[in-house]
C-alpha cells in the first residue's frame, strides 16, 4: 500500500493520506458510531487493501485524493 490507496481497517474504509514507511496515516469515511476517529495512524500490517467496490463507494461520498489535498469539505 502507498499514499492515496484505499484501505480497510476493522471494516471501515479509508484513504491513506501519508505514507511513513511502515506507518500509514488514514482518513476514514464519516464515522458510523460516536467515538470513532475520522483519522488515525496504523502499521501497514494492520491494514488491508480495499476492494474495487469499496473504493468506488468511498469516492462516491467524497473521500478522494483531491479533497484531502485541497482541504475542501466533501460534497454533501
Secondary structure as UniProt FT lines:
FT   TURN            3..4
FT   STRAND          6..9
FT   TURN            10..11
FT   STRAND          12..20
FT   TURN            21..22
FT   STRAND          23..28
FT   TURN            34..35
FT   STRAND          39..43
FT   HELIX           44..46
FT   STRAND          48..49
FT   HELIX           52..60
FT   TURN            61..62
FT   HELIX           65..70
//
